[in-house]
C-alpha cells in the first residue's frame, strides 16, 4: 500500500517514524530514507539504534534549496537520485516490509529528485507488496493519484508564525 502524508501541519515525519516503529514491533524490516535533510533529527537517532531499521540520508546538510547555487543543487540532485536507485533496488530485493521516503514530495517539487524514479519506486512497491510511506508539504499529483492512504496535515497555529525557531526534541 502507498501512503502520502503532506501539508503544512506538524507531524508528518513523526507519523512516518511511528509507522516504522510499529512495523519493527511486528518483526518487520524498515528502510527509512530522508530527503532534503542532513542535520541529525531525534527520530533518526532513535531509529538508527534499532536493528531492523536501515537509514538513508544525505551525507551532508545542504541547507535550504532556495539558497543553493546551481552547482550545489546539481550535487544534491545527484546524491538524492543515487539514493532513489538504492531504494528501488531495496524494494526489489524484498528485504524490507516498509520503506519511508521522508520529504520526497518537497524534493520532487524543488526539482532535486527525479520524479520518474519515484514513479518507478511506487510501481515496484505495489508489485513487490512493500508498504511505502512518502511525506512532503505540498500536493504532488501523481503521488496522490497512486496512494491508498492520503493524510493531509493542517497547521492552525505554530510557534514559527511568531518567530520561534525550530526547537530540539520538538521540531527536530
Secondary structure, 3 states (H helix, E strand, C coil): CEEEEEECCCCHHHHHHHHHHHHHHCCCCEEEEECCCCCCCHHHHHHHCCCCEEEECCCCCCCCHHHCCHHHHHHHHHHHHHHHHHHHHHHHHCCCCEEEEECHHHHHHCCCCCHHHHHHHHHHHHHCCCEEEEEECCCCHHHHHHCCEEEEECCCCCHHHHCCCCCCCCCC
